């Protein structure tokens, strides 16, 4: 172990990203509460909602882990590895279940699945870099999180469009 602590300059990034993820998770939760019957009845909407909440929660938790004081990079890497492996599994499983159900195909396509999976895999890779003691993992994680935010925001929008589509029927 190289025993390197997380550099202080990363704190602002994790505070900003973590608080943004928590706020957006809350908005998704409210939207789900308002439209719960439509979401529960549609497998695609249900899995998309699960994926959005899981993604935002994972970003919030990863940021929280990073803000723990006097923590070695290797320890953070292990925490992130467990967290991002679980989140990756939930994301891929949700997509597969939604595609198999065939209830709504809005946004269920290969580029979205591939793009989201790449973001989650980038987070897993960043965790491995940190476990190995390479601070470069923080940069990989930052890029992955920022791009994942874009996928999660667009996924939330697709969820709202899908709900609107169901109401129109």
Secondary structure by P-SEA (a helix, b strand, c coil): cccccccccaaaaaaaaaaaaaaaaaaaaaaaaaaaaaaaacaaaaaaaaaaaaaaaaaaaaaaaaacccccaaaaaaaaaaaaaaaaaaaaaaaaaaaaaccccccccaaaaaaaaaaaaaaaaaaaaaaacccaaaaaaaaaaaaaaaaaaaaaaaaaaaaaaaaac
